[in-house]
Amino acid sequence: MSNPKAAPWRDRVESGDWPSITAELDEYGGALLPRLLDDTETATIRDLYADDDAFRATVNMGRHRFGEGEYRYLATPYPAAIEELKQALYPRLLPIARDWWTRLGREAPWPDTLDEWLARCHDAGQTKSTAILLKYHQKDWNALHRDLYGDLVFPLQVVINLNDPGVDHTGGEFLLLEQRPRAQSRGTATLLPKGHGYAFTTRDRPVPSKRGWSAAPVRHGVSAIRSGHRHTLALVFHDAA
């Protein structure tokens, strides 16, 4: 049964030109999505950062040599906007994930619904929530990495910029680095508009090769914040061990 309260977020996801988004993901490993959160929602989620009860863990990136800055793992149940966006995005990303794995000759393990997939994660011992709220100030940055968290991985994830680039911050471009088979790596940088989502590959993706298709490993990060501050919401579609 559909949830009427989910309609605003579901409608925003559905407003995307998904054939074009799919083509962009196929070409570059990342694609800009429609605006998923309005000004009030971005402010509300930013304000969560000060509420310790909303999170299960906090990570200092400098201490762990992950970059500079801080992020926090949201506890479940998630706020409605976050939960409903994950529920709406999963069925749109699922056909892309399955197609990628077919090209790579891999069995696609993901069921039709997010709830079923998360239940499989939990059965495998991956029970920790993975939605992340990140906070950057001037000179902060995020090292190139992959959000894997366990053996069960969904190959696409989404980030949403909660601030207005050029107003709240300069710098802070979203980075992708793709290791091409028998070639030098390819990088892309995208400045995310406020409230917009950006879908990208989590671990690797299919790229054409002489043998048909090869898996190109991909890492992501954030360039240095030149001025101001930047908050980001990260939506990962598998839970953590």
N, C-alpha and C positions, 0 to 999 in steps of 0.2 A: 504493500500500500504506500502511495506517495505521501511525503510529509509536506503539507502546505507551507510550513515555515522554511523549508529548504528552497522554495521557489526562487528567491532573488539570486542565490548563489548558483543554483542549477541553471537558471536562465542566462546568467553571465557566461558560464562555461559553454552552454549551447550556442551562444551568440558568435563564437569563434568560427572562422573559416577553417574547418578541420582538414579538408583536403590540402589546403595551403600549409597549414601547420605540420601535417604529416610529411609533405614534400620538403619543408624546411628542416625538419628533424632528420630526414633521410640524407639531405645534402650536407648539413653542418653539425648534426648532433644536438642542436638546440633550436628553440623557436619561441618567439614572443607570443604570449596569449592575450586575450582581451583583459580589460580591467575587471578584476575579480573582487576587489574590496573598495568601497567608497571612502570618502575622507573621514567620516565618523568611525567606520570600522577600523581603518588603519590606525587612528588615534587610540581607539579602545584597546587594540592588540598591543600597540607600543606601551601603553600604560600598564599592561599586565606585567611588564618586566620588573616592576617594583614590588610585586605581590609574591612573596616567597611561597605561599600556599599553592600557587598555580604551577609550580615546577617540581620535578623529581630530582634534578641534578643541575649543577652549574659548572662550567668548564672555563678556566682561564687559559686562553690560547697561548700566551707567551710562556707560561709555566711549562706547557707541554710541547713547546716548539712547533705549534700549529700556525703561528703567525702572531698577531697582536690584536687584543680585543677580548671579548667574552661572549659566551652563548649559554643558553639554558634550555634543557629538555622539558617541554611542557608535560605535565601530568595528565592522565585521563581521569574523568571524561573531559574531552576538549571543549572549549567554547563552541557554540553552535556554528559560527562562521567557518571555523577550522574543520570541524567534523563534516559539515555538509559540503564544503569544497572538496575534501578528500573523496567523499562518496560520489560526487558528481564528476570529478576528474578521472577516477579509476576506469570507468567503462569507456571513456574516450581514449585513454592511453593504452588500454588492454589490447585492442586490435593491432596497434603499432608494435607492442612488445611481442605479441605472438608471431607477427610477420617477420620481425627481425630474427627471432629464434628459428623459424622455419628456414630462412635463408642460410643460417649458420649450421643447419643440420642438427639442431638441438631440440629436445622435447620441451615444449612450453608448459610449465607446471601451474600456471595461474588460472584459478577458477573464474567464473563469471562475475562474482561479486567481491568487493573488498572485504566484507565481513568473513566470507569463506576463506579468503587468502590469509587474513590475520589469524583466523583460527588454526590454520596449518602452521603458521609461524609459532603460535603459542604452543601447539603440540610438540614442536621441535625444540622448545626451550627458549624461543625468542619472544619474551613476554614484556619487554620494556618499551615504553612509548618513545617515538622517534621524531615527532614534530618539534622543531627547534625555533627559538627566538634568538636572533643574534644582534649584538649591539656593538657598533664601531664608533670611535671618535677619531679626531685628526691623527694621522700617521698609523692608524690601525690597518690591518690587512689580514687576509685569510690565505694560508698556504694551499697549494694545489693538492687535492686529496680525493678520495672516493668514500661515500657513506655506505659501507657494506653491512657491518654489524652482525653477521652470521652467515650460515650456509644458504639460507633462503633470501633471495634478493629480487626485488622488482626492478627492471632495467631502466625505468624512467622516474624522474622526480620533478618537483616544481618549487621554485622560489618566488616570493613576492616582495617587492620593495615597499616598505611602509613609510618612506620619506620621499620628498620631492627633490630630485636631482637638479642642481643648479640653484636651488633655493635653500634647502636644508644641508646639502653637502655638495662638494665637488670631488672628483675622483670616485673610487668605489665601483668601477666597472666590474661586471660579472665576467669571469674568465673561463674558457674551456681550452684544454690542451689535449689534442688527439695524436696518439702515436700511430703513424701510418705504417703499414707493412713495408719493410725494406725501403723506407724513405724517412726523411726528416719530419719531425712533429709539426702539426698545424695548430695555430692558436687563433681563437676568436675572442673579441671583447665586446660586450653589450652593456650599454647604460640603460637600466631598467626604469621605465616611467613609474611614477607613484601608483600603487595599487594594482599594477599589471603583474601577471604571472609570467614565468619563463620556464618552459619545460626543457629538460635536457637528460642526456644519458647518464646513468648511475655508474656503470662499470665499464662496459665495452659495447660496441655496436657493429653492424655489418658494413663493410666497405668493399667495393668491387676489387677483385684481384685476378691474376692470371688463372687461378684455380677455381674461379667463380666468386666466392665470398670469403672474406677473412674477417676476424674479430679485431677491431682496433680499440685498444684500451684508451679510456678517456678519464682525465682528472679535471676537477673544477676548483675555483677559488675566487677571491675578490682582490682587486688592485688596491693600492694604498689610498686611504681617504686623505685628500689634499686639505680639506677644510670642512668644518661642521660635523655633523653626526649622521649616522645611517643605521636604521633598524631593518632587519630582514626576517621574514617568516619562511621557513623551509618545511616542505611537506614531503616526507619520505613514505613510501607505500609498503614498507616491511618494518616489522618491529625488531628490537635488538635482543641479543642474548645477554 
